[in-house]
Amino acid sequence: MADDYRGMLDADRLIHEPARLVITTILYTVESADFLYLLRETGLTKGNLSSHLSKLEEAGYVVIEKRFEGKTPRTLCRLTEAGRAAFEDYRQRLKRAAESLSGLG
């Protein structure tokens, strides 16, 4: 039982950060999302969102594609396979930890 919640000690710290956890959670549920959608859904500032996306991109968890639709710039973000795997691992660790603690009450 203790090993289940201690597994959170080995959880991916990059994803564990609250803002990045929200970003990866959103991206996990969609094929891709544009920057403005993420901005609206996360409630982060443009600078904060950009900074967190850059960290996720550097880790190989997110691909950021900038393109134009007509004359309008659009930034699309999506999780890579590595990002999906990292998020799934994090999610499973959290689930096991929560399940092990539910037996304590």
Secondary structure, DSSP 8 states (H G I E B T S, - for coil): -HHHHHGGGGS-HHHHSHHHHHHHHHHHTSS-EEHHHHHHHH---HHHHHHHHHHHHHTTSEEEEEEEETTEEEEEEEE-HHHHHHHHHHHHHHHHHHHHHHTT-
